[in-house]
Amino acid sequence: MKRLKGFTLIELIVVIAIIGVLAAILIPSLMGYIKHSKATRLNSNARSIYSAAQLAITDVNSAMGSIVPNGIYTGAYDGIGHPDGGGNDCILTTYLGEEFDGHFLFVTNSEGTGCIYALWSEQPISASAAAQLTLEDVKDSVSTSMPVGCHPIKVVS
């Protein structure tokens, strides 16, 4: 009599159960990594806006222009920051490049000589949304319709 080789039903069920347990452990962990990587991308784009704003503010001030002190500047794909309430625009295109994509907001310091923080999003950001975010705020925004990054991140004590 010839004997057939193969797996028994019990062995297959045990293997499937092991795979299920591993998946139950790994999937939430992987979702956390995905959320963290999206938050990192948002914050990285906000850092680019922050750096570009610092350079543009320096250029405008050295060219005898003036930046609105305590101003909130919003902009989009064209790379031009428009002050909320009027004043000189702040052009970031030179520092962001022609391939810039997204919407931004940055807030100037009380002297109008620098940037306090910057926000970046794929969605339009209104001046009323001007608030420096914590890392948790950014991570929480990843799963909403308005994911937003911030640089520098607000430190919670």
N, CA, C and O atoms as a GROMACS GRO file, in nm:
protein
  628
    1MET      N    1   0.083  -0.116   0.000
    1MET     CA    2   0.000   0.000   0.000
    1MET      C    3   0.089   0.125   0.000
    1MET      O    4   0.185   0.136   0.077
    2LYS      N    5   0.054   0.217  -0.088
    2LYS     CA    6   0.132   0.339  -0.102
    2LYS      C    7   0.075   0.447  -0.009
    2LYS      O    8  -0.045   0.472  -0.008
    3ARG      N    9   0.164   0.510   0.068
    3ARG     CA   10   0.120   0.609   0.164
    3ARG      C   11   0.136   0.750   0.105
    3ARG      O   12   0.242   0.781   0.050
    4LEU      N   13   0.032   0.834   0.115
    4LEU     CA   14   0.037   0.972   0.065
    4LEU      C   15   0.105   1.061   0.168
    4LEU      O   16   0.080   1.051   0.288
    5LYS      N   17   0.192   1.147   0.118
    5LYS     CA   18   0.262   1.240   0.208
    5LYS      C   19   0.192   1.375   0.201
    5LYS      O   20   0.145   1.416   0.095
    6GLY      N   21   0.187   1.444   0.312
    6GLY     CA   22   0.125   1.576   0.316
    6GLY      C   23   0.104   1.620   0.460
    6GLY      O   24   0.147   1.554   0.554
    7PHE      N   25   0.036   1.732   0.473
    7PHE     CA   26   0.010   1.786   0.605
    7PHE      C   27  -0.127   1.743   0.652
    7PHE      O   28  -0.219   1.726   0.573
    8THR      N   29  -0.138   1.725   0.781
    8THR     CA   30  -0.270   1.691   0.836
    8THR      C   31  -0.348   1.820   0.858
    8THR      O   32  -0.290   1.929   0.858
    9LEU      N   33  -0.474   1.808   0.875
    9LEU     CA   34  -0.560   1.924   0.898
    9LEU      C   35  -0.519   1.998   1.025
    9LEU      O   36  -0.523   2.121   1.028
   10ILE      N   37  -0.482   1.927   1.127
   10ILE     CA   38  -0.441   1.989   1.254
   10ILE      C   39  -0.314   2.071   1.232
   10ILE      O   40  -0.304   2.182   1.284
   11GLU      N   41  -0.218   2.020   1.159
   11GLU     CA   42  -0.095   2.094   1.133
   11GLU      C   43  -0.125   2.223   1.058
   11GLU      O   44  -0.068   2.327   1.090
   12LEU      N   45  -0.211   2.219   0.960
   12LEU     CA   46  -0.248   2.339   0.884
   12LEU      C   47  -0.317   2.442   0.973
   12LEU      O   48  -0.290   2.561   0.963
   13ILE      N   49  -0.405   2.397   1.060
   13ILE     CA   50  -0.476   2.488   1.151
   13ILE      C   51  -0.378   2.554   1.247
   13ILE      O   52  -0.390   2.673   1.276
   14VAL      N   53  -0.280   2.478   1.297
   14VAL     CA   54  -0.180   2.534   1.389
   14VAL      C   55  -0.097   2.641   1.317
   14VAL      O   56  -0.071   2.746   1.374
   15VAL      N   57  -0.056   2.616   1.194
   15VAL     CA   58   0.024   2.713   1.118
   15VAL      C   59  -0.058   2.840   1.093
   15VAL      O   60  -0.006   2.951   1.107
   16ILE      N   61  -0.184   2.825   1.056
   16ILE     CA   62  -0.270   2.941   1.032
   16ILE      C   63  -0.290   3.021   1.161
   16ILE      O   64  -0.292   3.144   1.158
   17ALA      N   65  -0.304   2.953   1.273
   17ALA     CA   66  -0.321   3.022   1.402
   17ALA      C   67  -0.194   3.100   1.437
   17ALA      O   68  -0.203   3.213   1.486
   18ILE      N   69  -0.078   3.042   1.414
   18ILE     CA   70   0.048   3.111   1.441
   18ILE      C   71   0.060   3.236   1.353
   18ILE      O   72   0.100   3.342   1.401
   19ILE      N   73   0.026   3.223   1.226
   19ILE     CA   74   0.031   3.339   1.135
   19ILE      C   75  -0.066   3.447   1.182
   19ILE      O   76  -0.034   3.565   1.176
   20GLY      N   77  -0.184   3.408   1.227
   20GLY     CA   78  -0.282   3.504   1.278
   20GLY      C   79  -0.232   3.578   1.400
   20GLY      O   80  -0.252   3.699   1.410
   21VAL      N   81  -0.168   3.508   1.491
   21VAL     CA   82  -0.114   3.572   1.612
   21VAL      C   83  -0.004   3.671   1.575
   21VAL      O   84   0.001   3.782   1.628
   22LEU      N   85   0.084   3.630   1.485
   22LEU     CA   86   0.192   3.720   1.442
   22LEU      C   87   0.137   3.844   1.372
   22LEU      O   88   0.185   3.955   1.395
   23ALA      N   89   0.036   3.825   1.289
   23ALA     CA   90  -0.026   3.939   1.221
   23ALA      C   91  -0.092   4.033   1.321
   23ALA      O   92  -0.082   4.154   1.307
   24ALA      N   93  -0.158   3.978   1.422
   24ALA     CA   94  -0.223   4.060   1.524
   24ALA      C   95  -0.122   4.143   1.602
   24ALA      O   96  -0.154   4.252   1.650
   25ILE      N   97  -0.001   4.092   1.615
   25ILE     CA   98   0.103   4.166   1.686
   25ILE      C   99   0.169   4.269   1.595
   25ILE      O  100   0.194   4.382   1.638
   26LEU      N  101   0.196   4.233   1.472
   26LEU     CA  102   0.273   4.319   1.382
   26LEU      C  103   0.194   4.432   1.318
   26LEU      O  104   0.247   4.542   1.302
   27ILE      N  105   0.069   4.410   1.282
   27ILE     CA  106  -0.006   4.512   1.209
   27ILE      C  107  -0.021   4.641   1.289
   27ILE      O  108   0.004   4.747   1.232
   28PRO      N  109  -0.061   4.640   1.416
   28PRO     CA  110  -0.068   4.768   1.489
   28PRO      C  111   0.068   4.837   1.499
   28PRO      O  112   0.077   4.960   1.492
   29SER      N  113   0.173   4.760   1.514
   29SER     CA  114   0.307   4.816   1.521
   29SER      C  115   0.343   4.884   1.388
   29SER      O  116   0.398   4.994   1.388
   30LEU      N  117   0.313   4.818   1.277
   30LEU     CA  118   0.342   4.876   1.146
   30LEU      C  119   0.259   5.001   1.122
   30LEU      O  120   0.308   5.096   1.060
   31MET      N  121   0.136   5.004   1.168
   31MET     CA  122   0.052   5.122   1.152
   31MET      C  123   0.112   5.240   1.228
   31MET      O  124   0.106   5.354   1.182
   32GLY      N  125   0.170   5.213   1.344
   32GLY     CA  126   0.237   5.319   1.420
   32GLY      C  127   0.357   5.374   1.345
   32GLY      O  128   0.381   5.495   1.347
   33TYR      N  129   0.432   5.287   1.278
   33TYR     CA  130   0.547   5.331   1.199
   33TYR      C  131   0.502   5.416   1.080
   33TYR      O  132   0.567   5.515   1.047
   34ILE      N  133   0.392   5.377   1.018
   34ILE     CA  134   0.340   5.452   0.905
   34ILE      C  135   0.297   5.592   0.951
   34ILE      O  136   0.327   5.692   0.884
   35LYS      N  137   0.228   5.599   1.063
   35LYS     CA  138   0.184   5.728   1.117
   35LYS      C  139   0.304   5.816   1.151
   35LYS      O  140   0.305   5.936   1.122
   36HIS      N  141   0.406   5.756   1.211
   36HIS     CA  142   0.526   5.830   1.247
   36HIS      C  143   0.598   5.882   1.122
   36HIS      O  144   0.647   5.995   1.121
   37SER      N  145   0.606   5.800   1.018
   37SER     CA  146   0.675   5.844   0.896
   37SER      C  147   0.600   5.957   0.827
   37SER      O  148   0.662   6.047   0.770
   38LYS      N  149   0.466   5.954   0.829
   38LYS     CA  150   0.388   6.063   0.771
   38LYS      C  151   0.410   6.192   0.850
   38LYS      O  152   0.423   6.299   0.792
   39ALA      N  153   0.412   6.182   0.982
   39ALA     CA  154   0.436   6.299   1.066
   39ALA      C  155   0.576   6.355   1.040
   39ALA      O  156   0.594   6.477   1.038
   40THR      N  157   0.673   6.269   1.020
   40THR     CA  158   0.810   6.313   0.990
   40THR      C  159   0.814   6.387   0.858
   40THR      O  160   0.882   6.489   0.846
   41ARG      N  161   0.742   6.337   0.758
   41ARG     CA  162   0.738   6.404   0.627
   41ARG      C  163   0.673   6.542   0.640
   41ARG      O  164   0.723   6.640   0.584
   42LEU      N  165   0.564   6.552   0.713
   42LEU     CA  166   0.497   6.680   0.734
   42LEU      C  167   0.591   6.779   0.804
   42LEU      O  168   0.600   6.895   0.764
   43ASN      N  169   0.658   6.733   0.908
   43ASN     CA  170   0.749   6.820   0.983
   43ASN      C  171   0.870   6.861   0.899
   43ASN      O  172   0.920   6.973   0.912
   44SER      N  173   0.916   6.771   0.814
   44SER     CA  174   1.029   6.802   0.726
   44SER      C  175   0.990   6.913   0.627
   44SER      O  176   1.069   7.004   0.602
   45ASN      N  177   0.871   6.905   0.572
   45ASN     CA  178   0.824   7.011   0.481
   45ASN      C  179   0.807   7.143   0.556
   45ASN      O  180   0.838   7.249   0.502
   46ALA      N  181   0.759   7.137   0.680
   46ALA     CA  182   0.746   7.257   0.762
   46ALA      C  183   0.885   7.317   0.790
   46ALA      O  184   0.901   7.439   0.796
   47ARG      N  185   0.984   7.231   0.809
   47ARG     CA  186   1.122   7.279   0.831
   47ARG      C  187   1.173   7.354   0.708
   47ARG      O  188   1.242   7.454   0.721
   48SER      N  189   1.140   7.304   0.590
   48SER     CA  190   1.180   7.372   0.466
   48SER      C  191   1.116   7.511   0.459
   48SER      O  192   1.182   7.608   0.420
   49ILE      N  193   0.989   7.520   0.496
   49ILE     CA  194   0.921   7.650   0.497
   49ILE      C  195   0.986   7.743   0.599
   49ILE      O  196   1.009   7.861   0.571
   50TYR      N  197   1.016   7.690   0.717
   50TYR     CA  198   1.079   7.770   0.822
   50TYR      C  199   1.213   7.826   0.774
   50TYR      O  200   1.239   7.946   0.790
   51SER      N  201   1.296   7.741   0.716
   51SER     CA  202   1.427   7.786   0.667
   51SER      C  203   1.412   7.889   0.555
   51SER      O  204   1.483   7.990   0.553
   52ALA      N  205   1.322   7.862   0.462
   52ALA     CA  206   1.299   7.956   0.351
   52ALA      C  207   1.247   8.089   0.403
   52ALA      O  208   1.288   8.195   0.354
   53ALA      N  209   1.158   8.086   0.500
   53ALA     CA  210   1.104   8.209   0.557
   53ALA      C  211   1.215   8.290   0.625
   53ALA      O  212   1.221   8.412   0.610
   54GLN      N  213   1.302   8.222   0.700
   54GLN     CA  214   1.412   8.292   0.766
   54GLN      C  215   1.499   8.365   0.662
   54GLN      O  216   1.534   8.482   0.680
   55LEU      N  217   1.533   8.295   0.554
   55LEU     CA  218   1.617   8.355   0.450
   55LEU      C  219   1.545   8.469   0.379
   55LEU      O  220   1.604   8.574   0.354
   56ALA      N  221   1.419   8.449   0.345
   56ALA     CA  222   1.342   8.551   0.275
   56ALA      C  223   1.324   8.676   0.361
   56ALA      O  224   1.332   8.788   0.311
   57ILE      N  225   1.298   8.658   0.489
   57ILE     CA  226   1.283   8.772   0.580
   57ILE      C  227   1.412   8.851   0.587
   57ILE      O  228   1.410   8.974   0.584
   58THR      N  229   1.524   8.782   0.594
   58THR     CA  230   1.655   8.849   0.596
   58THR      C  231   1.675   8.929   0.468
   58THR      O  232   1.722   9.043   0.473
   59ASP      N  233   1.641   8.870   0.352
   59ASP     CA  234   1.657   8.939   0.225
   59ASP      C  235   1.567   9.062   0.215
   59ASP      O  236   1.611   9.168   0.170
   60VAL      N  237   1.442   9.048   0.256
   60VAL     CA  238   1.348   9.161   0.248
   60VAL      C  239   1.396   9.274   0.339
   60VAL      O  240   1.396   9.390   0.298
   61ASN      N  241   1.438   9.241   0.459
   61ASN     CA  242   1.484   9.344   0.553
   61ASN      C  243   1.612   9.411   0.505
   61ASN      O  244   1.629   9.531   0.525
   62SER      N  245   1.704   9.335   0.443
   62SER     CA  246   1.828   9.395   0.396
   62SER      C  247   1.806   9.479   0.270
   62SER      O  248   1.889   9.564   0.238
   63ALA      N  249   1.696   9.457   0.200
   63ALA     CA  250   1.664   9.536   0.080
   63ALA      C  251   1.576   9.655   0.116
   63ALA      O  252   1.508   9.710   0.030
   64MET      N  253   1.578   9.695   0.242
   64MET     CA  254   1.502   9.809   0.292
   64MET      C  255   1.351   9.789   0.285
   64MET      O  256   1.274   9.885   0.286
   65GLY      N  257   1.309   9.664   0.279
   65GLY     CA  258   1.167   9.635   0.287
   65GLY      C  259   1.130   9.618   0.433
   65GLY      O  260   1.212   9.642   0.521
   66SER      N  261   1.010   9.578   0.456
   66SER     CA  262   0.974   9.553   0.595
   66SER      C  263   0.879   9.435   0.602
   66SER      O  264   0.788   9.419   0.521
   67ILE      N  265   0.904   9.354   0.702
   67ILE     CA  266   0.820   9.238   0.730
   67ILE      C  267   0.732   9.274   0.848
   67ILE      O  268   0.777   9.340   0.943
   68VAL      N  269   0.608   9.231   0.844
   68VAL     CA  270   0.513   9.262   0.950
   68VAL      C  271   0.557   9.194   1.080
   68VAL      O  272   0.571   9.072   1.084
   69PRO      N  273   0.580   9.272   1.188
   69PRO     CA  274   0.613   9.212   1.316
   69PRO      C  275   0.493   9.135   1.371
   69PRO      O  276   0.378   9.177   1.352
   70ASN      N  277   0.518   9.024   1.436
   70ASN     CA  278   0.411   8.937   1.487
   70ASN      C  279   0.310   8.904   1.378
   70ASN      O  280   0.190   8.889   1.405
   71GLY      N  281   0.359   8.894   1.256
   71GLY     CA  282   0.271   8.870   1.142
   71GLY      C  283   0.248   8.722   1.114
   71GLY      O  284   0.332   8.638   1.143
   72ILE      N  285   0.133   8.694   1.058
   72ILE     CA  286   0.100   8.559   1.014
   72ILE      C  287   0.096   8.564   0.862
   72ILE      O  288   0.014   8.635   0.804
   73TYR      N  289   0.183   8.488   0.799
   73TYR     CA  290   0.192   8.483   0.653
   73TYR      C  291   0.141   8.348   0.606
   73TYR      O  292   0.181   8.244   0.658
   74THR      N  293   0.052   8.349   0.508
   74THR     CA  294   0.002   8.225   0.450
   74THR      C  295   0.034   8.224   0.301
   74THR      O  296   0.042   8.329   0.237
   75GLY      N  297   0.051   8.104   0.248
   75GLY     CA  298   0.082   8.092   0.106
   75GLY      C  299   0.057   7.952   0.056
   75GLY      O  300   0.016   7.863   0.131
   76ALA      N  301   0.083   7.934  -0.073
   76ALA     CA  302   0.057   7.804  -0.134
   76ALA      C  303   0.162   7.776  -0.242
   76ALA      O  304   0.279   7.810  -0.227
   77TYR      N  305   0.118   7.713  -0.347
   77TYR     CA  306   0.205   7.661  -0.452
   77TYR      C  307   0.294   7.765  -0.517
   77TYR      O  308   0.401   7.731  -0.568
   78ASP      N  309   0.254   7.892  -0.518
   78ASP     CA  310   0.337   7.994  -0.581
   78ASP      C  311   0.456   8.036  -0.494
   78ASP      O  312   0.545   8.105  -0.542
   79GLY      N  313   0.458   7.994  -0.368
   79GLY     CA  314   0.571   8.024  -0.279
   79GLY      C  315   0.572   8.165  -0.225
   79GLY      O  316   0.673   8.210  -0.172
   80ILE      N  317   0.462   8.236  -0.237
   80ILE     CA  318   0.454   8.374  -0.187
   80ILE      C  319   0.374   8.377  -0.058
   80ILE      O  320   0.258   8.334  -0.055
   81GLY      N  321   0.436   8.428   0.049
   81GLY     CA  322   0.368   8.441   0.177
   81GLY      C  323   0.296   8.575   0.183
   81GLY      O  324   0.358   8.680   0.170
   82HIS      N  325   0.165   8.570   0.203
   82HIS     CA  326   0.083   8.690   0.210
   82HIS      C  327   0.050   8.719   0.356
   82HIS      O  328  -0.005   8.632   0.425
   83PRO      N  329   0.082   8.839   0.404
   83PRO     CA  330   0.054   8.869   0.545
   83PRO      C  331  -0.096   8.886   0.570
   83PRO      O  332  -0.168   8.946   0.491
   84ASP      N  333  -0.140   8.832   0.680
   84ASP     CA  334  -0.279   8.847   0.721
   84ASP      C  335  -0.294   8.990   0.774
   84ASP      O  336  -0.228   9.027   0.871
   85GLY      N  337  -0.379   9.069   0.712
   85GLY     CA  338  -0.399   9.206   0.757
   85GLY      C  339  -0.319   9.309   0.678
   85GLY      O  340  -0.321   9.427   0.714
   86GLY      N  341  -0.250   9.269   0.573
   86GLY     CA  342  -0.179   9.364   0.488
   86GLY      C  343  -0.032   9.379   0.520
   86GLY      O  344   0.012   9.346   0.630
   87GLY      N  345   0.042   9.430   0.425
   87GLY     CA  346   0.186   9.448   0.437
   87GLY      C  347   0.256   9.388   0.317
   87GLY      O  348   0.191   9.344   0.222
   88ASN      N  349   0.388   9.388   0.320
   88ASN     CA  350   0.466   9.334   0.210
   88ASN      C  351   0.460   9.182   0.206
   88ASN      O  352   0.468   9.116   0.309
   89ASP      N  353   0.447   9.129   0.084
   89ASP     CA  354   0.455   8.984   0.067
   89ASP      C  355   0.597   8.937   0.094
   89ASP      O  356   0.692   9.015   0.088
   90CYS      N  357   0.611   8.811   0.123
   90CYS     CA  358   0.742   8.750   0.147
   90CYS      C  359   0.756   8.634   0.048
   90CYS      O  360   0.684   8.534   0.059
   91ILE      N  361   0.847   8.646  -0.047
   91ILE     CA  362   0.860   8.548  -0.155
   91ILE      C  363   0.962   8.441  -0.115
   91ILE      O  364   1.080   8.470  -0.094
   92LEU      N  365   0.913   8.317  -0.106
   92LEU     CA  366   0.997   8.204  -0.065
   92LEU      C  367   1.043   8.118  -0.182
   92LEU      O  368   1.123   8.026  -0.163
   93THR      N  369   0.996   8.147  -0.302
   93THR     CA  370   1.022   8.062  -0.419
   93THR      C  371   1.171   8.039  -0.441
   93THR      O  372   1.212   7.927  -0.474
   94THR      N  373   1.252   8.141  -0.423
   94THR     CA  374   1.396   8.129  -0.444
   94THR      C  375   1.457   8.020  -0.355
   94THR      O  376   1.552   7.953  -0.394
   95TYR      N  377   1.401   8.005  -0.236
   95TYR     CA  378   1.457   7.911  -0.138
   95TYR      C  379   1.388   7.776  -0.138
   95TYR      O  380   1.444   7.677  -0.091
   96LEU      N  381   1.265   7.772  -0.191
   96LEU     CA  382   1.190   7.645  -0.195
   96LEU      C  383   1.207   7.572  -0.327
   96LEU      O  384   1.191   7.451  -0.333
   97GLY      N  385   1.240   7.645  -0.433
   97GLY     CA  386   1.253   7.585  -0.564
   97GLY      C  387   1.121   7.588  -0.639
   97GLY      O  388   1.015   7.612  -0.581
   98GLU      N  389   1.128   7.564  -0.767
   98GLU     CA  390   1.010   7.568  -0.853
   98GLU      C  391   0.918   7.448  -0.832
   98GLU      O  392   0.801   7.453  -0.869
   99GLU      N  393   0.969   7.342  -0.775
   99GLU     CA  394   0.891   7.220  -0.757
   99GLU      C  395   0.813   7.219  -0.626
   99GLU      O  396   0.754   7.117  -0.589
  100PHE      N  397   0.812   7.331  -0.555
  100PHE     CA  398   0.743   7.338  -0.427
  100PHE      C  399   0.596   7.299  -0.443
  100PHE      O  400   0.531   7.337  -0.540
  101ASP      N  401   0.547   7.224  -0.348
  101ASP     CA  402   0.410   7.177  -0.353
  101ASP      C  403   0.351   7.184  -0.212
  101ASP      O  404   0.416   7.141  -0.117
  102GLY      N  405   0.233   7.237  -0.198
  102GLY     CA  406   0.167   7.240  -0.068
  102GLY      C  407   0.129   7.380  -0.025
  102GLY      O  408   0.145   7.477  -0.099
  103HIS      N  409   0.078   7.388   0.097
  103HIS     CA  410   0.032   7.514   0.157
  103HIS      C  411   0.113   7.538   0.284
  103HIS      O  412   0.154   7.444   0.351
  104PHE      N  413   0.134   7.665   0.317
  104PHE     CA  414   0.216   7.694   0.434
  104PHE      C  415   0.163   7.814   0.510
  104PHE      O  416   0.080   7.892   0.462
  105LEU      N  417   0.215   7.826   0.630
  105LEU     CA  418   0.188   7.939   0.718
  105LEU      C  419   0.313   7.958   0.802
  105LEU      O  420   0.371   7.860   0.851
  106PHE      N  421   0.355   8.082   0.821
  106PHE     CA  422   0.462   8.107   0.918
  106PHE      C  423   0.432   8.234   0.995
  106PHE      O  424   0.362   8.323   0.948
  107VAL      N  425   0.487   8.242   1.115
  107VAL     CA  426   0.464   8.354   1.206
  107VAL      C  427   0.597   8.422   1.232
  107VAL      O  428   0.697   8.357   1.263
  108THR      N  429   0.597   8.556   1.220
  108THR     CA  430   0.720   8.631   1.241
  108THR      C  431   0.733   8.674   1.388
  108THR      O  432   0.636   8.676   1.462
  109ASN      N  433   0.855   8.706   1.425
  109ASN     CA  434   0.879   8.749   1.563
  109ASN      C  435   0.836   8.894   1.584
  109ASN      O  436   0.790   8.960   1.491
  110SER      N  437   0.850   8.943   1.706
  110SER     CA  438   0.799   9.076   1.741
  110SER      C  439   0.876   9.190   1.674
  110SER      O  440   0.826   9.302   1.668
  111GLU      N  441   0.996   9.163   1.623
  111GLU     CA  442   1.072   9.265   1.552
  111GLU      C  443   1.054   9.256   1.401
  111GLU      O  444   1.093   9.348   1.328
  112GLY      N  445   0.996   9.147   1.353
  112GLY     CA  446   0.984   9.126   1.208
  112GLY      C  447   1.116   9.087   1.144
  112GLY      O  448   1.135   9.106   1.024
  113THR      N  449   1.207   9.032   1.224
  113THR     CA  450   1.340   8.996   1.173
  113THR      C  451   1.361   8.846   1.159
  113THR      O  452   1.468   8.802   1.116
  114GLY      N  453   1.263   8.767   1.195
  114GLY     CA  454   1.279   8.621   1.188
  114GLY      C  455   1.145   8.551   1.198
  114GLY      O  456   1.040   8.613   1.214
  115CYS      N  457   1.153   8.421   1.188
  115CYS     CA  458   1.034   8.337   1.190
  115CYS      C  459   1.030   8.262   1.323
  115CYS      O  460   1.132   8.208   1.366
  116ILE      N  461   0.914   8.258   1.387
  116ILE     CA  462   0.900   8.186   1.514
  116ILE      C  463   0.876   8.038   1.488
  116ILE      O  464   0.942   7.952   1.545
  117TYR      N  465   0.780   8.009   1.400
  117TYR     CA  466   0.750   7.871   1.362
  117TYR      C  467   0.679   7.871   1.227
  117TYR      O  468   0.628   7.974   1.182
  118ALA      N  469   0.676   7.755   1.164
  118ALA     CA  470   0.610   7.739   1.035
  118ALA      C  471   0.526   7.612   1.034
  118ALA      O  472   0.558   7.514   1.100
  119LEU      N  473   0.418   7.617   0.956
  119LEU     CA  474   0.330   7.502   0.937
  119LEU      C  475   0.327   7.467   0.788
  119LEU      O  476   0.343   7.555   0.704
  120TRP      N  477   0.307   7.339   0.757
  120TRP     CA  478   0.293   7.296   0.617
  120TRP      C  479   0.183   7.192   0.610
  120TRP      O  480   0.169   7.109   0.700
  121SER      N  481   0.105   7.196   0.503
  121SER     CA  482   0.000   7.098   0.481
  121SER      C  483  -0.028   7.083   0.333
  121SER      O  484   0.008   7.170   0.252
  122GLU      N  485  -0.092   6.974   0.297
  122GLU     CA  486  -0.137   6.955   0.159
  122GLU      C  487  -0.268   7.030   0.136
  122GLU      O  488  -0.308   7.050   0.021
  123GLN      N  489  -0.334   7.072   0.243
  123GLN     CA  490  -0.460   7.145   0.237
  123GLN      C  491  -0.435   7.292   0.272
  123GLN      O  492  -0.338   7.323   0.342
  124PRO      N  493  -0.521   7.383   0.225
  124PRO     CA  494  -0.504   7.525   0.260
  124PRO      C  495  -0.507   7.546   0.413
  124PRO      O  496  -0.586   7.484   0.484
  125ILE      N  497  -0.420   7.634   0.460
  125ILE     CA  498  -0.413   7.666   0.602
  125ILE      C  499  -0.459   7.811   0.619
  125ILE      O  500  -0.406   7.901   0.554
  126SER      N  501  -0.555   7.833   0.704
  126SER     CA  502  -0.603   7.969   0.728
  126SER      C  503  -0.522   8.032   0.842
  126SER      O  504  -0.463   7.963   0.924
  127ALA      N  505  -0.522   8.166   0.844
  127ALA     CA  506  -0.449   8.238   0.949
  127ALA      C  507  -0.504   8.204   1.087
  127ALA      O  508  -0.431   8.212   1.186
  128SER      N  509  -0.631   8.168   1.095
  128SER     CA  510  -0.690   8.134   1.225
  128SER      C  511  -0.634   8.003   1.281
  128SER      O  512  -0.651   7.974   1.399
  129ALA      N  513  -0.567   7.924   1.197
  129ALA     CA  514  -0.508   7.797   1.242
  129ALA      C  515  -0.365   7.815   1.292
  129ALA      O  516  -0.297   7.717   1.321
  130ALA      N  517  -0.320   7.939   1.302
  130ALA     CA  518  -0.182   7.966   1.343
  130ALA      C  519  -0.162   7.930   1.489
  130ALA      O  520  -0.202   8.004   1.579
  131ALA      N  521  -0.099   7.816   1.512
  131ALA     CA  522  -0.064   7.772   1.647
  131ALA      C  523   0.053   7.677   1.636
  131ALA      O  524   0.052   7.587   1.551
  132GLN      N  525   0.151   7.694   1.719
  132GLN     CA  526   0.265   7.604   1.719
  132GLN      C  527   0.221   7.470   1.775
  132GLN      O  528   0.157   7.464   1.880
  133LEU      N  529   0.254   7.362   1.706
  133LEU     CA  530   0.205   7.230   1.741
  133LEU      C  531   0.310   7.146   1.814
  133LEU      O  532   0.430   7.166   1.797
  134THR      N  533   0.262   7.055   1.895
  134THR     CA  534   0.348   6.955   1.957
  134THR      C  535   0.359   6.836   1.863
  134THR      O  536   0.285   6.828   1.765
  135LEU      N  537   0.450   6.745   1.891
  135LEU     CA  538   0.465   6.626   1.808
  135LEU      C  539   0.338   6.542   1.812
  135LEU      O  540   0.300   6.483   1.711
  136GLU      N  541   0.274   6.536   1.927
  136GLU     CA  542   0.148   6.460   1.938
  136GLU      C  543   0.038   6.523   1.854
  136GLU      O  544  -0.043   6.452   1.793
  137ASP      N  545   0.034   6.658   1.850
  137ASP     CA  546  -0.065   6.726   1.766
  137ASP      C  547  -0.046   6.688   1.619
  137ASP      O  548  -0.143   6.661   1.548
  138VAL      N  549   0.079   6.685   1.575
  138VAL     CA  550   0.110   6.649   1.436
  138VAL      C  551   0.069   6.505   1.409
  138VAL      O  552   0.005   6.476   1.308
  139LYS      N  553   0.106   6.414   1.500
  139LYS     CA  554   0.071   6.272   1.481
  139LYS      C  555  -0.080   6.253   1.480
  139LYS      O  556  -0.132   6.172   1.403
  140ASP      N  557  -0.151   6.326   1.564
  140ASP     CA  558  -0.297   6.317   1.566
  140ASP      C  559  -0.359   6.370   1.437
  140ASP      O  560  -0.462   6.320   1.393
  141SER      N  561  -0.295   6.470   1.376
  141SER     CA  562  -0.350   6.529   1.254
  141SER      C  563  -0.332   6.439   1.132
  141SER      O  564  -0.401   6.455   1.031
  142VAL      N  565  -0.238   6.343   1.141
  142VAL     CA  566  -0.208   6.255   1.026
  142VAL      C  567  -0.333   6.180   0.980
  142VAL      O  568  -0.352   6.162   0.859
  143SER      N  569  -0.416   6.138   1.071
  143SER     CA  570  -0.532   6.058   1.034
  143SER      C  571  -0.658   6.143   1.012
  143SER      O  572  -0.768   6.089   1.008
  144THR      N  573  -0.643   6.275   0.998
  144THR     CA  574  -0.757   6.363   0.972
  144THR      C  575  -0.754   6.410   0.827
  144THR      O  576  -0.664   6.374   0.751
  145SER      N  577  -0.852   6.489   0.791
  145SER     CA  578  -0.856   6.544   0.655
  145SER      C  579  -0.760   6.662   0.640
  145SER      O  580  -0.741   6.711   0.529
  146MET      N  581  -0.701   6.708   0.749
  146MET     CA  582  -0.609   6.822   0.746
  146MET      C  583  -0.479   6.787   0.817
  146MET      O  584  -0.450   6.841   0.924
  147PRO      N  585  -0.398   6.697   0.757
  147PRO     CA  586  -0.268   6.669   0.820
  147PRO      C  587  -0.177   6.791   0.807
  147PRO      O  588  -0.166   6.851   0.701
  148VAL      N  589  -0.111   6.825   0.916
  148VAL     CA  590  -0.026   6.944   0.918
  148VAL      C  591   0.101   6.917   0.996
  148VAL      O  592   0.100   6.850   1.099
  149GLY      N  593   0.213   6.970   0.944
  149GLY     CA  594   0.343   6.958   1.012
  149GLY      C  595   0.384   7.092   1.069
  149GLY      O  596   0.333   7.196   1.028
  150CYS      N  597   0.476   7.090   1.164
  150CYS     CA  598   0.522   7.212   1.230
  150CYS      C  599   0.672   7.206   1.253
  150CYS      O  600   0.728   7.100   1.281
  151HIS      N  601   0.737   7.323   1.241
  151HIS     CA  602   0.877   7.334   1.278
  151HIS      C  603   0.900   7.475   1.334
  151HIS      O  604   0.853   7.571   1.273
  152PRO      N  605   0.968   7.491   1.445
  152PRO     CA  606   1.005   7.386   1.538
  152PRO      C  607   0.883   7.337   1.614
  152PRO      O  608   0.783   7.407   1.628
  153ILE      N  609   0.895   7.214   1.662
  153ILE     CA  610   0.788   7.153   1.739
  153ILE      C  611   0.782   7.219   1.876
  153ILE      O  612   0.884   7.249   1.937
  154LYS      N  613   0.661   7.243   1.922
  154LYS     CA  614   0.641   7.301   2.055
  154LYS      C  615   0.678   7.199   2.161
  154LYS      O  616   0.634   7.084   2.155
  155VAL      N  617   0.758   7.239   2.255
  155VAL     CA  618   0.802   7.151   2.363
  155VAL      C  619   0.703   7.163   2.478
  155VAL      O  620   0.674   7.273   2.525
  156VAL      N  621   0.652   7.048   2.522
  156VAL     CA  622   0.558   7.046   2.633
  156VAL      C  623   0.637   7.012   2.758
  156VAL      O  624   0.708   6.912   2.762
  157SER      N  625   0.624   7.096   2.861
  157SER     CA  626   0.698   7.068   2.983
  157SER      C  627   0.611   7.011   3.091
  157SER      O  628   0.659   6.982   3.200
   0.00000   0.00000   0.00000
